[in-house]
Amino acid sequence: MVRQPLTPEQIEAGRRLGALLRHARAERDLADVAHAAGISPETLRKIETGRLPSPGFGTIVCLGEALNVPMQDLAAIWRGNPHPLEAAS
């Protein structure tokens, strides 16, 4: 199966999501958060920097749990809705 290229809107949504996750991680060690979420530190780094703009649903669920960020907040950022954490970054 061939994957369709991401649209500019999807790429921007991934950047917003990465910024929120980076802000939520704050001073926590990237490797510790990645381990808690069951992903590699490199995968988390790519998500946070927007180089992986469309991570898997399970990955986002696990990151939300590891960072104590509710799924509805993650979804709101993806859709482009304002969020208090986004304003702080």
C-alpha positions, 0 to 999 in steps of 0.5 A: 500500500502506498502512503499518500503524502501529508498535506501542509496542514497535516505537517503543521498539525504535527509541528503544533503537536510536537511543540505541545509535547515538548512543552509538557515534557519541560525539564524531564529527560527525553529518554525517561519520557520516551521509555515511559511511553514505550518509544525510542528517544529518537522517535520522541525527538522526531515528534517534538521537532516536527520531523515525524508529523504523523505519529501513530495513534498508540504512540500519541496515547502513550505519550499523553499518558507519560506526560499527563496530557489529556487526549482531548488536549492533544486532539485540540492542538492537532485540530488547531484549536487554542490551548493554554499550553500552546500559548505558554511556549 
